[in-house]
Amino acid sequence: MSKWLLRITAFVLLAGGSFLLADGCWIRTKAVLAQILLQRAWAQTLQSGEQIKPWPWADTWPVARLQMKRLAVDLIVLEGESGEVLAFGPGHLPGSSAPGRNGHCVLAGHRDSSFRFLQDLQAGDIVTLQGRDGNLQQYRVMGSDIREAESLYLQESERPSLTLLTCYPFHALQSQTPLRYIVFADGLSG
């Protein structure tokens, strides 16, 4: 191999590696910045009671804060269930009850990021959901199940109930699996 070809190969490898490193750093930087902007938008939402977008071009806004002390979970919940929404955190399914209100609230999240903790939830765990009005609603985890995505439906409820769902299995290499992991929780009264 000639010296010239060796230098070109080294340059291409170095440039490619630098590009991949920079891209990885950019993704992490965006994730950290997004969380700061989401926290800021949530604080403004609590103060004003209005829908505050975390950045001007966002197609979503914070609607709740989901916390679970035992597992150190503290997440801002966004409105919607699109891939763009779920890239930044859990999303509230628009057809379900508003977070922190009476009725059946359904939240979805990615199994490998915001909702990874679902695999560690246990029956009896307490999950807290803070709504836009600032009120806290606590839910006791009743159990979990694995179901076909196509067989899921929204069951109405007068009482506060919370369903958390994500794709299953948790460590699958492929995306868009046909199974969903579902956690059911019932609201606790005052």
C-alpha positions as CSV (number, residue, x, y, z in Angstrom):
1,M,0.0,0.0,0.0
2,S,1.4,3.4,-0.9
3,K,2.1,6.1,1.6
4,W,-0.4,8.4,-0.2
5,L,-3.2,5.8,0.0
6,L,-2.4,5.1,3.6
7,R,-2.7,8.8,4.5
8,I,-6.0,9.2,2.7
9,T,-7.4,6.1,4.5
10,A,-6.3,7.5,7.8
11,F,-7.8,10.8,7.1
12,V,-11.2,9.3,6.0
13,L,-11.3,7.2,9.2
14,L,-10.3,10.1,11.4
15,A,-12.9,12.4,9.7
16,G,-15.6,9.7,9.9
17,G,-14.9,9.0,13.6
18,S,-14.9,12.7,14.4
19,F,-18.2,13.1,12.7
20,L,-19.8,10.2,14.6
21,L,-18.4,11.5,17.9
22,A,-19.7,15.1,17.2
23,D,-23.1,13.7,16.2
24,G,-23.3,11.7,19.4
25,C,-22.4,14.7,21.5
26,W,-25.0,16.8,19.6
27,I,-27.7,14.3,20.4
28,R,-26.9,14.3,24.1
29,T,-26.6,18.1,24.2
30,K,-30.0,18.4,22.6
31,A,-31.5,16.0,25.1
32,V,-30.0,17.9,28.1
33,L,-31.1,21.3,26.6
34,A,-34.6,19.9,25.9
35,Q,-35.0,18.8,29.5
36,I,-34.1,22.3,30.8
37,L,-36.6,23.8,28.4
38,L,-39.3,21.4,29.4
39,Q,-38.7,22.1,33.1
40,R,-38.9,25.8,32.3
41,A,-42.1,25.4,30.3
42,W,-43.6,23.3,33.1
43,A,-42.8,26.0,35.7
44,Q,-44.5,28.6,33.5
45,T,-47.5,26.4,32.9
46,L,-48.0,26.0,36.7
47,Q,-47.8,29.8,37.1
48,S,-50.1,30.7,34.3
49,G,-52.3,27.7,33.8
50,E,-51.9,28.0,30.1
51,Q,-50.3,25.9,27.4
52,I,-46.6,26.9,27.2
53,K,-44.5,25.4,24.4
54,P,-41.0,24.5,25.4
55,W,-39.6,26.0,22.2
56,P,-41.2,28.1,19.6
57,W,-41.6,25.4,16.9
58,A,-42.8,22.6,19.3
59,D,-46.0,20.9,18.4
60,T,-46.6,19.9,22.0
61,W,-46.6,21.4,25.5
62,P,-46.2,20.1,29.1
63,V,-49.5,18.8,30.7
64,A,-48.2,17.0,33.8
65,R,-45.3,15.9,35.9
66,L,-44.9,12.2,36.7
67,Q,-42.9,11.2,39.7
68,M,-42.1,7.9,41.4
69,K,-39.8,8.3,44.4
70,R,-38.6,4.7,44.9
71,L,-37.1,4.7,41.4
72,A,-36.1,8.4,41.3
73,V,-38.4,9.1,38.4
74,D,-39.3,12.7,37.6
75,L,-40.6,13.3,34.1
76,I,-42.5,16.1,32.4
77,V,-45.4,14.7,30.4
78,L,-46.2,16.2,27.0
79,E,-49.5,16.3,25.2
80,G,-49.7,13.8,22.3
81,E,-48.4,10.4,21.3
82,S,-46.5,11.1,18.1
83,G,-42.9,10.0,17.7
84,E,-41.7,13.6,18.0
85,V,-43.5,14.0,21.3
86,L,-42.2,10.7,22.7
87,A,-38.6,11.5,21.7
88,F,-38.6,14.1,24.5
89,G,-40.6,12.3,27.2
90,P,-43.8,10.5,28.0
91,G,-47.0,11.6,26.2
92,H,-50.6,12.0,27.2
93,L,-53.0,10.2,24.9
94,P,-55.5,12.9,23.9
95,G,-58.5,10.7,24.1
96,S,-58.0,9.9,27.8
97,S,-58.7,12.1,30.8
98,A,-56.5,15.0,31.7
99,P,-53.6,14.2,34.0
100,G,-54.5,14.6,37.7
101,R,-58.3,14.6,37.0
102,N,-61.0,12.1,37.6
103,G,-61.3,9.5,34.9
104,H,-58.9,7.3,33.0
105,C,-55.6,8.9,32.1
106,V,-53.3,7.1,29.7
107,L,-49.6,7.9,29.3
108,A,-47.2,6.4,26.7
109,G,-43.4,6.4,26.6
110,H,-40.5,4.8,24.9
111,R,-39.3,1.5,26.5
112,D,-35.6,2.4,26.1
113,S,-35.8,6.0,27.6
114,S,-38.6,7.7,29.5
115,F,-40.6,4.5,30.4
116,R,-37.7,2.2,30.9
117,F,-38.6,2.3,34.6
118,L,-41.9,0.5,34.0
119,Q,-40.1,-2.8,34.1
120,D,-39.1,-2.1,37.7
121,L,-42.5,-1.0,39.0
122,Q,-44.2,-3.3,41.5
123,A,-47.7,-3.7,42.7
124,G,-48.2,-1.4,45.6
125,D,-45.8,1.3,44.3
126,I,-47.1,4.9,44.5
127,V,-46.9,7.1,41.4
128,T,-47.7,10.8,41.6
129,L,-49.1,12.9,38.8
130,Q,-49.2,16.7,39.0
131,G,-51.7,18.3,36.7
132,R,-51.5,21.8,35.1
133,D,-53.5,23.2,38.0
134,G,-50.7,22.2,40.4
135,N,-52.8,19.5,42.2
136,L,-51.2,16.2,42.9
137,Q,-53.0,12.9,42.4
138,Q,-51.4,9.7,43.7
139,Y,-52.0,6.3,42.2
140,R,-51.2,2.9,43.6
141,V,-49.9,0.4,41.0
142,M,-52.2,-2.5,40.9
143,G,-50.3,-4.7,38.4
144,S,-49.1,-5.0,34.9
145,D,-49.8,-7.0,31.8
146,I,-48.5,-7.7,28.3
147,R,-51.0,-7.3,25.4
148,E,-51.1,-7.1,21.6
149,A,-51.1,-3.5,20.6
150,E,-54.1,-4.1,18.3
151,S,-56.2,-5.3,21.1
152,L,-55.9,-2.2,23.3
153,Y,-58.8,0.1,23.9
154,L,-59.6,3.0,26.3
155,Q,-61.9,1.9,29.1
156,E,-63.8,4.9,30.6
157,S,-63.7,5.4,34.4
158,E,-65.3,7.9,36.7
159,R,-62.7,7.3,39.4
160,P,-59.1,8.4,38.9
161,S,-57.1,5.7,37.2
162,L,-53.8,5.7,35.4
163,T,-52.4,3.5,32.7
164,L,-48.8,3.6,31.6
165,L,-47.8,1.8,28.4
166,T,-44.7,1.1,26.4
167,C,-43.5,-1.3,23.7
168,Y,-42.5,-4.8,24.8
169,P,-40.1,-6.5,25.2
170,F,-37.9,-3.9,26.9
171,H,-34.6,-5.1,25.4
172,A,-35.8,-5.8,21.9
173,L,-33.5,-4.8,19.1
174,Q,-36.3,-4.0,16.7
175,S,-38.6,-1.1,16.9
176,Q,-42.4,-1.1,16.6
177,T,-43.0,-4.5,18.2
178,P,-46.6,-5.8,18.3
179,L,-46.7,-6.1,22.1
180,R,-47.3,-3.5,24.8
181,Y,-46.3,-3.6,28.4
182,I,-49.1,-2.0,30.5
183,V,-49.1,-0.8,34.1
184,F,-52.4,-0.2,35.8
185,A,-52.8,2.1,38.7
186,D,-55.8,3.3,40.7
187,G,-56.2,6.8,42.2
188,L,-55.9,7.2,46.0
189,S,-58.4,9.5,47.7
190,G,-57.1,12.6,49.5
